[in-house]
Amino acid sequence: MIVRLAFRDLLHDWLLSTCLVLAIASIIAPLLILFGLKSGVIGVMRGRLVEDPANREIRPAVSRRFPRSWFEQVRGEHPEVAFVIPMTRQISTSVTAVAPGGKRTPLSLMATGADDPLLTENGAAVPGKGACVLTDGAAAALAIDPGTDLRFEVTRIVHGQPEKARLSLRVGAVLNARASGLKAAYVPLEVLEAVEDFRDGRAVPAFDWPGRLPEAYPVYDGVLVLTREPLAKLEQIRLISGTGFSDLKTLSAAEAEELLNFPPAPGWHICRVAVKKRPAGEESVRAVRHKLRGTGAVVLPWIRPLAVKLSGAGGGTSIPLRLFALDPQAARVGGPEELLPTSSREPHIACSDDIPLQGASLLTVTVDGRSLSLPVSVFGKALSPGTAMAATGLAGRLNLLRQRDLAWDQPSATLLLSRRGYAGFRMYTRTIDQVEKMEQVLARQGITVHTKKQRIAEVRRLDRYLGLIFWLIATVGVIGGVSALTASLYASVERKKKELNMLRLLGFLKREIVLFPVCQGLILSGTGLAVAGMVFILVSRVIDRLFSSHLRGAESLCTLHANQVVILVAGLAVSSVCSAVLAALQAVRLDPAEALRDE
């Protein structure tokens, strides 16, 4: 009943009530519009930052070598990195694109792969083998549409003569204009690697591009020098001077057997000449042999035994072995004779005759985190159990795996050098808030990068400054609104002393009388909020229409989210109740006898 009486009292004084509602609305409406502008403008700017993956991109500022292991480390240790892919040298990414109609334009090739946000968030699928994705600028320059075959031409100079390679890729999609202002084509990483290899003079069998194959070369951990007479001190010094070796030690026959996998014949004096760090090449072996020419010495290259596994050509159980190098001259010092065939180019190894595998098998070498598999022919021989021997050249090439990656090329039956590393990368974080963190992580590794952190910081500062301005204005407005509402309710209680005292005489309790100004405050503020809300909706639509040319899709420059509306309504209700407290206290202090005296 007290709620109904409070409402009917406001209707009775409708003119005063209307003025109060309009006064409250005039305070709330500007606050709503200001808060809506802050939320809308910052929301649009932040949304564009988040939605545009180019703002989450991290690019190296200078070229340096990034090994494959670095990329695996970044993917494994930094969950904030959404995507990272290697890039080749910038000078190797430039090609000429030729459209079917004959239009030509220079393009930059960019590596891409699965889950590339620049493509997936700009309306394009990641291209597979034989496909590419063009930027809007590249497609416009070539006047080309998706689904068209595009020819790429790569040139190089060999011995003063220009050579050209061609590659045809189908255009899978064209990116939105916001993705990049460059004229570029996004292609699988192997295409970039092939272009760089061709530019460096190497052959690319996958695309039938001519050139030299980057064949692996043998490296050794040292040589064993076997002589009939002990080497003089001067001769020992000559062996480690200008040969690439730096350590010399006299060995016993047992110690030599550990390096050769066979016992040397009696009567030989043995010296081990070795390296301290990096293995030495064949030129170092030749240098030692040259210094010992005419002495009758036997020089046997050796490697630290390699841990290998041998399995059948079709797979199956792998047998672990220790692989040693076997030089043809080993037969002169008691080594095995005719252990390996010398006429075939096919890789072959000799294993202890307790190994059940014979003939075609698969050899897997794993060392220092690198792995290599290649087909071999296996010969069973009388060797130490669990050991295998390969010709010096093959063993030396496999020993190169300690330094760099290798790959077996089946068409040429050759071990090839794999790429050492890459000159750069494309990296994207999951959110714009993680860009600065990754920049700091890379800086600790000595990697200087380019990011959009300045633009991100500007939006954050704008958000902070606008928030501060809003709360200053809102504080002043709320204080004014609460003061006006408190004064009006207090005056209303003073005017209605007689009526409220009569209610007390009629039996209304104090708490019910307290509810009278509280209910009126909530009704007035709620109606004022409704009027202010209608004004806000009208003004926000006008603002969005005025700036429609600068907005995309569902973007709005003046908007409030549901949680903000809930907080606003709750705050207004609390303010209204607080405003009615003084009036309510005045109502409690009323004496019912006042009504009798008035009568």
PATOR-180394 format. One record per residue (C-alpha): residue number from 0; residue in three letters; chain; x, y, z negated. Coordinates in steps of 0.02 Angstrom, whole numbers, plus 50000, padded with zeros to 5 digits. Each point is the difference from the previous one (the first is absolute). Layout:
# PATOR-180394
   n res chain     u     v     w
 NUM ala     A     X     Y     Z
...
This chain:
# PATOR-180394
   n res chain     u     v     w
   0 met     A 50000 50000 50000
   1 ile     A 50141 50122 49958
   2 val     A 50074 49972 50174
   3 arg     A 49833 50038 50080
   4 leu     A 49978 50154 49893
   5 ala     A 50174 50063 50046
   6 phe     A 49963 49975 50185
   7 arg     A 49829 50085 49989
   8 asp     A 50079 50146 49907
   9 leu     A 50124 50024 50142
  10 leu     A 49857 49996 50126
  11 his     A 49906 50128 49898
  12 asp     A 50151 50117 50008
  13 trp     A 50031 49954 50181
  14 leu     A 50074 50167 50050
  15 leu     A 50131 49997 49862
  16 ser     A 50032 49815 50031
  17 thr     A 50026 50033 50185
  18 cys     A 50126 50135 49962
  19 leu     A 50096 49882 49884
  20 val     A 50000 49860 50130
  21 leu     A 50065 50119 50133
  22 ala     A 50131 50067 49881
  23 ile     A 50061 49823 49962
  24 ala     A 49996 49953 50185
  25 ser     A 50099 50157 50044
  26 ile     A 50137 49941 49882
  27 ile     A 49999 49815 50050
  28 ala     A 49983 50020 50190
  29 pro     A 50166 50093 50027
  30 leu     A 50086 49872 49888
  31 leu     A 49927 49858 50102
  32 ile     A 50053 50081 50163
  33 leu     A 50175 50036 49934
  34 phe     A 50018 49823 49933
  35 gly     A 49930 49930 50162
  36 leu     A 50125 50101 50102
  37 lys     A 50145 49941 49892
  38 ser     A 49943 49819 50013
  39 gly     A 49961 50010 50185
  40 val     A 50154 50094 50060
  41 ile     A 50121 49897 49897
  42 gly     A 49905 49842 50046
  43 val     A 50013 50038 50186
  44 met     A 50185 50044 49989
  45 arg     A 50043 49850 49892
  46 gly     A 49891 49887 50107
  47 arg     A 50091 50054 50157
  48 leu     A 50166 49972 49914
  49 val     A 49949 49826 49945
  50 glu     A 49912 49951 50161
  51 asp     A 50141 50057 50112
  52 pro     A 50138 49870 49979
  53 ala     A 50127 50123 50072
  54 asn     A 49997 50087 49831
  55 arg     A 50053 49837 49916
  56 glu     A 50144 49972 50120
  57 ile     A 50181 49997 49942
  58 arg     A 50135 50019 50133
  59 pro     A 50189 49995 49978
  60 ala     A 50087 50166 50031
  61 val     A 50161 49923 50065
  62 ser     A 50048 49838 50086
  63 arg     A 50086 49865 49899
  64 arg     A 50004 49812 50001
  65 phe     A 49856 49912 49913
  66 pro     A 50024 49811 49992
  67 arg     A 49852 49882 50014
  68 ser     A 50016 49959 49816
  69 trp     A 49966 50183 49957
  70 phe     A 49827 49992 50080
  71 glu     A 49959 49839 49909
  72 gln     A 50056 50080 49837
  73 val     A 49889 50153 50028
  74 arg     A 49849 49892 50038
  75 gly     A 50029 49890 49850
  76 glu     A 50048 50127 49867
  77 his     A 49890 50150 50041
  78 pro     A 49813 49962 50006
  79 glu     A 49965 50184 50036
  80 val     A 50072 49974 50176
  81 ala     A 49854 49953 50113
  82 phe     A 50104 49976 50158
  83 val     A 50182 50006 50052
  84 ile     A 50080 49948 50164
  85 pro     A 50176 50022 50071
  86 met     A 50044 50124 50136
  87 thr     A 50146 49995 50121
  88 arg     A 50113 50147 50042
  89 gln     A 49901 50149 50060
  90 ile     A 50102 50014 50160
  91 ser     A 49948 49821 50043
  92 thr     A 49813 50034 49985
  93 ser     A 49987 50115 50151
  94 val     A 49924 49920 50156
  95 thr     A 49907 50055 50155
  96 ala     A 49818 49948 50017
  97 val     A 49925 49981 50173
  98 ala     A 49811 49994 50021
  99 pro     A 49917 49899 50140
 100 gly     A 49962 50162 50089
 101 gly     A 50184 50047 50005
 102 lys     A 50003 50128 49860
 103 arg     A 50161 49994 49900
 104 thr     A 50042 50069 49830
 105 pro     A 50134 49969 49868
 106 leu     A 49935 49914 49844
 107 ser     A 50070 49951 49832
 108 leu     A 49976 49821 49946
 109 met     A 49945 49973 49819
 110 ala     A 50000 49832 49912
 111 thr     A 49838 49937 49927
 112 gly     A 49937 49843 49916
 113 ala     A 49858 49924 49901
 114 asp     A 49903 50121 49888
 115 asp     A 50080 50157 50073
 116 pro     A 49891 50136 49920
 117 leu     A 50037 50128 50135
 118 leu     A 49916 49886 50126
 119 thr     A 49866 49914 49897
 120 glu     A 49939 50164 49922
 121 asn     A 49996 50090 50167
 122 gly     A 49886 49883 50096
 123 ala     A 50128 49882 50077
 124 ala     A 50044 49818 49976
 125 val     A 50182 49952 49976
 126 pro     A 50067 49944 50171
 127 gly     A 50057 49822 50023
 128 lys     A 50123 49927 50122
 129 gly     A 49990 50084 50170
 130 ala     A 49898 50148 49938
 131 cys     A 50026 50176 49936
 132 val     A 49903 50146 49925
 133 leu     A 50022 50178 50067
 134 thr     A 49984 50164 49909
 135 asp     A 49871 50123 50065
 136 gly     A 50137 50110 50076
 137 ala     A 50080 49854 50093
 138 ala     A 49833 49941 50069
 139 ala     A 49957 50176 50058
 140 ala     A 50170 50022 50086
 141 leu     A 49979 49835 50093
 142 ala     A 49811 50019 50030
 143 ile     A 49980 49822 49942
 144 asp     A 49861 49906 49908
 145 pro     A 50003 49846 49887
 146 gly     A 50010 49836 50093
 147 thr     A 50121 50066 50133
 148 asp     A 50170 49921 50031
 149 leu     A 50140 50124 49970
 150 arg     A 50178 49977 50063
 151 phe     A 50149 50052 49894
 152 glu     A 50172 50031 50074
 153 val     A 50163 49992 49901
 154 thr     A 50165 50060 50074
 155 arg     A 50181 49977 49951
 156 ile     A 50171 50035 50075
 157 val     A 50119 49852 50023
 158 his     A 50173 50033 50072
 159 gly     A 49937 50165 50068
 160 gln     A 49852 49919 50088
 161 pro     A 49819 50026 49945
 162 glu     A 49898 49845 49961
 163 lys     A 49813 49995 49971
 164 ala     A 49888 49878 49908
 165 arg     A 49810 49996 50015
 166 leu     A 49865 49941 49882
 167 ser     A 49812 49999 50023
 168 leu     A 49883 50018 49851
 169 arg     A 49812 50013 49991
 170 val     A 49931 50154 49912
 171 gly     A 49895 49931 49858
 172 ala     A 49936 50166 49931
 173 val     A 50028 50188 49992
 174 leu     A 50021 50079 49829
 175 asn     A 49901 50148 49936
 176 ala     A 50081 50169 50028
 177 arg     A 50031 50021 49813
 178 ala     A 50112 49845 49994
 179 ser     A 50151 50079 50084
 180 gly     A 50045 50148 50106
 181 leu     A 50139 49902 50086
 182 lys     A 49992 49913 50167
 183 ala     A 50035 49826 49939
 184 ala     A 49955 49817 50022
 185 tyr     A 49984 49882 49853
 186 val     A 50068 49828 50043
 187 pro     A 50052 49841 49906
 188 leu     A 50171 50009 49919
 189 glu     A 50077 49873 50120
 190 val     A 49972 50121 50144
 191 leu     A 50101 50136 49911
 192 glu     A 50137 49873 49961
 193 ala     A 50004 49946 50183
 194 val     A 50015 50180 50062
 195 glu     A 50143 50037 49879
 196 asp     A 50090 49838 50048
 197 phe     A 49984 50041 50185
 198 arg     A 50064 50177 49971
 199 asp     A 50150 49927 49909
 200 gly     A 50043 49892 50150
 201 arg     A 49933 49836 49931
 202 ala     A 49889 49878 50092
 203 val     A 49820 49976 49945
 204 pro     A 49947 49825 50057
 205 ala     A 49822 50024 49935
 206 phe     A 49969 50135 50133
 207 asp     A 50124 49935 50130
 208 trp     A 50109 50154 49981
 209 pro     A 50181 49970 50051
 210 gly     A 50155 50033 49895
 211 arg     A 50120 49912 49887
 212 leu     A 49943 49887 49860
 213 pro     A 50060 50049 49825
 214 glu     A 50085 49834 49966
 215 ala     A 50054 49956 49825
 216 tyr     A 50187 49993 49971
 217 pro     A 50095 49886 49880
 218 val     A 50071 50065 49837
 219 tyr     A 50106 49905 49876
 220 asp     A 50041 50014 49817
 221 gly     A 50182 49962 50036
 222 val     A 50122 49878 50080
 223 leu     A 50105 49857 49934
 224 val     A 50179 50004 50061
 225 leu     A 50083 49828 49999
 226 thr     A 50189 49993 50029
 227 arg     A 50135 49867 49981
 228 glu     A 50107 50119 49899
 229 pro     A 49945 50124 49868
 230 leu     A 49974 50176 50066
 231 ala     A 50131 50126 49952
 232 lys     A 49944 50151 49900
 233 leu     A 50023 50115 50150
 234 glu     A 49893 49886 50109
 235 gln     A 49864 50000 49869
 236 ile     A 49998 50190 49997
 237 arg     A 49988 50004 50190
 238 leu     A 49845 49890 49994
 239 ile     A 49903 50127 49897
 240 ser     A 50068 50154 50087
 241 gly     A 49894 50063 50143
 242 thr     A 49901 49838 50020
 243 gly     A 49840 50045 49909
 244 phe     A 50041 49883 49856
 245 ser     A 50056 50061 49830
 246 asp     A 50023 49850 49886
 247 leu     A 50124 49856 50012
 248 lys     A 50012 49849 49886
 249 thr     A 50092 49834 50006
 250 leu     A 49880 49851 49984
 251 ser     A 50016 49820 49951
 252 ala     A 49931 49863 50113
 253 ala     A 49848 49981 49885
 254 glu     A 49962 50186 50007
 255 ala     A 50016 49998 50190
 256 glu     A 49879 49853 50010
 257 glu     A 49868 50104 49911
 258 leu     A 50009 50127 50142
 259 leu     A 50020 49880 50147
 260 asn     A 49893 49851 49944
 261 phe     A 50142 49881 50042
 262 pro     A 50169 49965 49918
 263 pro     A 50151 50067 50097
 264 ala     A 50135 49875 50044
 265 pro     A 50150 49992 49884
 266 gly     A 50153 50105 50039
 267 trp     A 49912 50163 50038
 268 his     A 50023 50159 49900
 269 ile     A 49835 50095 49989
 270 cys     A 49965 50186 49978
 271 arg     A 49828 50077 49990
 272 val     A 49986 50171 50081
 273 ala     A 49832 50079 49956
 274 val     A 49899 50159 49998
 275 lys     A 49944 50089 49841
 276 lys     A 49834 50071 50059
 277 arg     A 49935 49993 50178
 278 pro     A 50037 49845 50109
 279 ala     A 50127 50020 50139
 280 gly     A 49973 49971 50186
 281 glu     A 50090 49898 50131
 282 glu     A 50123 50142 50032
 283 ser     A 50067 49975 49823
 284 val     A 50023 49814 50031
 285 arg     A 50091 50037 50163
 286 ala     A 50111 50126 49908
 287 val     A 50055 49867 49876
 288 arg     A 50034 49874 50138
 289 his     A 50099 50130 50096
 290 lys     A 50112 50034 49850
 291 leu     A 50032 49813 49978
 292 arg     A 50031 49959 50183
 293 gly     A 50147 49884 50028
 294 thr     A 50003 49936 49820
 295 gly     A 49891 49846 50027
 296 ala     A 49875 50063 49871
 297 val     A 49818 49947 50007
 298 val     A 49871 50136 49967
 299 leu     A 49826 49939 49951
 300 pro     A 49859 50128 49976
 301 trp     A 49888 49961 49852
 302 ile     A 49837 50062 49927
 303 arg     A 49924 49984 49830
 304 pro     A 49884 49849 50013
 305 leu     A 49826 50052 50058
 306 ala     A 49845 49929 49916
 307 val     A 49896 49927 50142
 308 lys     A 49850 49885 50019
 309 leu     A 49977 49870 50135
 310 ser     A 49831 49937 50056
 311 gly     A 49927 49906 50147
 312 ala     A 49958 50095 50159
 313 gly     A 49816 49979 49960
 314 gly     A 50018 50052 49818
 315 gly     A 49992 49885 49851
 316 thr     A 50112 49985 49847
 317 ser     A 50148 50118 49992
 318 ile     A 50170 49932 49947
 319 pro     A 50115 50126 49912
 320 leu     A 50181 50001 50059
 321 arg     A 50160 50102 49983
 322 leu     A 50066 50056 50170
 323 phe     A 50188 50018 50035
 324 ala     A 50096 50064 50152
 325 leu     A 50101 49877 50106
 326 asp     A 50139 50064 50113
 327 pro     A 50068 49894 50145
 328 gln     A 50175 50018 49929
 329 ala     A 49946 49910 49841
 330 ala     A 50046 49834 50081
 331 arg     A 50184 50052 49993
 332 val     A 49997 50007 49810
 333 gly     A 49900 49843 49963
 334 gly     A 49826 50064 50041
 335 pro     A 49865 49895 50086
 336 glu     A 50025 49969 50186
 337 glu     A 49863 50009 50133
 338 leu     A 49874 50047 49867
 339 leu     A 49899 50116 50112
 340 pro     A 49972 50004 50189
 341 thr     A 50087 50144 50088
 342 ser     A 49911 50003 50168
 343 ser     A 49824 50047 49947
 344 arg     A 49943 50179 49961
 345 glu     A 49861 49931 49890
 346 pro     A 50033 50027 49814
 347 his     A 50052 49840 49916
 348 ile     A 50058 49952 49827
 349 ala     A 50074 49845 49921
 350 cys     A 49922 49936 49839
 351 ser     A 50047 49866 49877
 352 asp     A 49940 49833 50066
 353 asp     A 49884 49978 49850
 354 ile     A 49884 50131 50078
 355 pro     A 49854 49912 50087
 356 leu     A 49979 50137 50133
 357 gln     A 50083 49978 50168
 358 gly     A 49981 50092 50165
 359 ala     A 49887 50151 50018
 360 ser     A 49968 50085 49832
 361 leu     A 49967 50170 49926
 362 leu     A 50134 50089 49899
 363 thr     A 49947 50136 49877
 364 val     A 50129 50115 49922
 365 thr     A 49953 50111 49853
 366 val     A 50125 50120 49923
 367 asp     A 49984 50163 49904
 368 gly     A 49813 50012 50032
 369 arg     A 50019 49975 50188
 370 ser     A 49939 49845 50091
 371 leu     A 50031 49925 50172
 372 ser     A 49937 49843 50086
 373 leu     A 50070 49925 50159
 374 pro     A 49993 49832 50090
 375 val     A 50156 49890 49989
 376 ser     A 50058 49827 50049
 377 val     A 50056 49896 49852
 378 phe     A 50141 49871 50003
 379 gly     A 50028 49883 49854
 380 lys     A 50183 49989 49950
 381 ala     A 50104 49941 49853
 382 leu     A 49995 50159 49898
 383 ser     A 49977 50038 49815
 384 pro     A 49820 49969 49945
 385 gly     A 49887 50152 50014
 386 thr     A 50116 50094 50117
 387 ala     A 49997 50052 50182
 388 met     A 50127 50076 50119
 389 ala     A 49977 50115 50149
 390 ala     A 50122 50062 50130
 391 thr     A 50096 50153 49943
 392 gly     A 49909 50117 50119
 393 leu     A 49826 49944 49946
 394 ala     A 50045 49998 49816
 395 gly     A 50075 50174 50014
 396 arg     A 49843 50065 50084
 397 leu     A 49891 49924 49866
 398 asn     A 50115 50078 49870
 399 leu     A 49953 50170 50075
 400 leu     A 49829 49975 49919
 401 arg     A 50082 50056 49838
 402 gln     A 50012 50175 50075
 403 arg     A 49851 50022 50115
 404 asp     A 49845 49917 50071
 405 leu     A 50016 49880 50146
 406 ala     A 49875 49921 50117
 407 trp     A 50006 49848 50113
 408 asp     A 49957 50039 50182
 409 gln     A 49933 49841 50077
 410 pro     A 50009 50050 50186
 411 ser     A 50185 50043 49990
 412 ala     A 50037 49872 49862
 413 thr     A 50097 50138 49909
 414 leu     A 50006 50074 49828
 415 leu     A 49956 50184 50014
 416 leu     A 50026 50146 49884
 417 ser     A 49838 50064 49925
 418 arg     A 49969 50182 49966
 419 arg     A 50100 50067 49854
 420 gly     A 49868 50125 49948
 421 tyr     A 49898 50148 50055
 422 ala     A 50029 50187 50011
 423 gly     A 49837 50054 49919
 424 phe     A 49824 49953 49948
 425 arg     A 49818 50051 49998
 426 met     A 49925 49993 49825
 427 tyr     A 49827 50041 49930
 428 thr     A 49945 50003 49819
 429 arg     A 49828 49943 49944
 430 thr     A 49949 50172 49934
 431 ile     A 50064 50178 50015
 432 asp     A 50037 49999 49813
 433 gln     A 50135 49867 50027
 434 val     A 50098 50096 50133
 435 glu     A 50105 50099 49877
 436 lys     A 50039 49844 49897
 437 met     A 50064 49905 50152
 438 glu     A 50102 50151 50052
 439 gln     A 50085 49996 49831
 440 val     A 50030 49812 50014
 441 leu     A 50082 50021 50170
 442 ala     A 50100 50150 49940
 443 arg     A 50078 49891 49864
 444 gln     A 50058 49886 50141
 445 gly     A 50079 50148 50089
 446 ile     A 49864 50005 50135
 447 thr     A 49940 50175 50046
 448 val     A 49824 50000 50072
 449 his     A 49868 50114 50074
 450 thr     A 49827 50001 49918
 451 lys     A 49844 50108 49991
 452 lys     A 50023 50025 49812
 453 gln     A 49997 50190 50022
 454 arg     A 49825 49995 50074
 455 ile     A 49943 49877 49868
 456 ala     A 50070 50111 49862
 457 glu     A 49910 50152 50073
 458 val     A 49832 49911 49989
 459 arg     A 50036 49949 49821
 460 arg     A 50047 50178 49953
 461 leu     A 49844 50068 50085
 462 asp     A 49894 49874 49905
 463 arg     A 50081 50053 49836
 464 tyr     A 49982 50186 50032
 465 leu     A 49820 49988 50060
 466 gly     A 49959 49893 49849
 467 leu     A 50074 50130 49883
 468 ile     A 49905 50142 50086
 469 phe     A 49838 49901 49993
 470 trp     A 50013 49961 49815
 471 leu     A 50039 50182 49959
 472 ile     A 49846 50060 50095
 473 ala     A 49895 49856 49934
 474 thr     A 50050 50039 49821
 475 val     A 49946 50181 50018
 476 gly     A 49838 49948 50084
 477 val     A 49958 49867 49872
 478 ile     A 50033 50119 49856
 479 gly     A 49887 50129 50081
 480 gly     A 49864 49873 50037
 481 val     A 50003 49926 49825
 482 ser     A 49994 50175 49925
 483 ala     A 49852 50051 50107
 484 leu     A 49905 49841 49964
 485 thr     A 50037 50009 49814
 486 ala     A 49942 50181 49992
 487 ser     A 49840 49966 50095
 488 leu     A 49955 49849 49894
 489 tyr     A 50040 50092 49839
 490 ala     A 49892 50146 50055
 491 ser     A 49862 49880 50047
 492 val     A 49999 49924 49825
 493 glu     A 49996 50175 49923
 494 arg     A 49850 50047 50110
 495 lys     A 49907 49841 49957
 496 lys     A 50026 49998 49811
 497 lys     A 49813 50004 49968
 498 glu     A 49961 49860 50121
 499 leu     A 50141 49888 49935
 500 asn     A 49945 50032 49820
 501 met     A 49824 49948 50047
 502 leu     A 50070 49840 50070
 503 arg     A 50085 49968 49833
 504 leu     A 49834 50030 49911
 505 leu     A 49916 49878 50119
 506 gly     A 50120 49864 49944
 507 phe     A 50145 50003 50121
 508 leu     A 50163 49945 49921
 509 lys     A 50160 50103 50000
 510 arg     A 50085 49884 50125
 511 glu     A 49853 50021 50118
 512 ile     A 50011 50189 49986
 513 val     A 50189 49986 50037
 514 leu     A 49957 49907 50161
 515 phe     A 49898 50148 50062
 516 pro     A 50146 50115 50051
 517 val     A 50107 49849 50050
 518 cys     A 49867 49939 50121
 519 gln     A 49977 50174 50070
 520 gly     A 50189 50016 50025
 521 leu     A 50008 49833 50093
 522 ile     A 49849 50045 50109
 523 leu     A 50071 50170 50045
 524 ser     A 50176 49936 50036
 525 gly     A 49935 49849 50096
 526 thr     A 49889 50110 50110
 527 gly     A 50145 50121 50024
 528 leu     A 50112 49855 50051
 529 ala     A 49871 49940 50126
 530 val     A 49987 50174 50077
 531 ala     A 50191 50014 50003
 532 gly     A 50010 49827 50081
 533 met     A 49884 50054 50141
 534 val     A 50104 50156 50026
 535 phe     A 50159 49894 50002
 536 ile     A 49929 49880 50131
 537 leu     A 49947 50145 50111
 538 val     A 50168 50090 49985
 539 ser     A 50103 49841 50025
 540 arg     A 49908 49963 50162
 541 val     A 50031 50176 50061
 542 ile     A 50185 49986 49959
 543 asp     A 50017 49832 50089
 544 arg     A 49910 50069 50152
 545 leu     A 50111 50153 50007
 546 phe     A 50157 49890 49996
 547 ser     A 49930 49853 50098
 548 ser     A 50133 50019 50136
 549 his     A 50136 49964 49871
 550 leu     A 49916 49849 49921
 551 arg     A 50005 49818 50051
 552 gly     A 49859 49876 49980
 553 ala     A 49924 50003 49826
 554 glu     A 50122 50128 49930
 555 ser     A 49928 50144 49898
 556 leu     A 50083 50157 49933
 557 cys     A 49874 50019 49859
 558 thr     A 49945 49841 49915
 559 leu     A 49976 49921 49829
 560 his     A 50022 49817 49959
 561 ala     A 49877 49899 49896
 562 asn     A 50114 49990 49849
 563 gln     A 50025 50189 50006
 564 val     A 49811 50027 50002
 565 val     A 49977 49885 49850
 566 ile     A 50136 50093 49903
 567 leu     A 49919 50167 50048
 568 val     A 49826 49948 49941
 569 ala     A 50068 49930 49837
 570 gly     A 50103 50157 49969
 571 leu     A 49851 50112 50033
 572 ala     A 49889 49898 49882
 573 val     A 50130 50012 49862
 574 ser     A 50019 50188 50029
 575 ser     A 49811 50023 49993
 576 val     A 49985 49904 49837
 577 cys     A 50143 50100 49926
 578 ser     A 49917 50162 50056
 579 ala     A 49838 49949 49915
 580 val     A 50084 49957 49834
 581 leu     A 49998 50179 49932
 582 ala     A 49819 50022 50050
 583 ala     A 49960 49830 49925
 584 leu     A 50083 50049 49834
 585 gln     A 49896 50159 49998
 586 ala     A 49843 49896 50029
 587 val     A 50043 49886 49853
 588 arg     A 50017 50150 49883
 589 leu     A 49821 50060 50038
 590 asp     A 49882 50005 49850
 591 pro     A 49820 49937 50032
 592 ala     A 49939 50133 49876
 593 glu     A 50043 50131 50129
 594 ala     A 49855 49938 50105
 595 leu     A 49877 50021 49852
 596 arg     A 50061 50175 49964
 597 asp     A 49977 50047 50183
 598 glu     A 49823 49936 49993
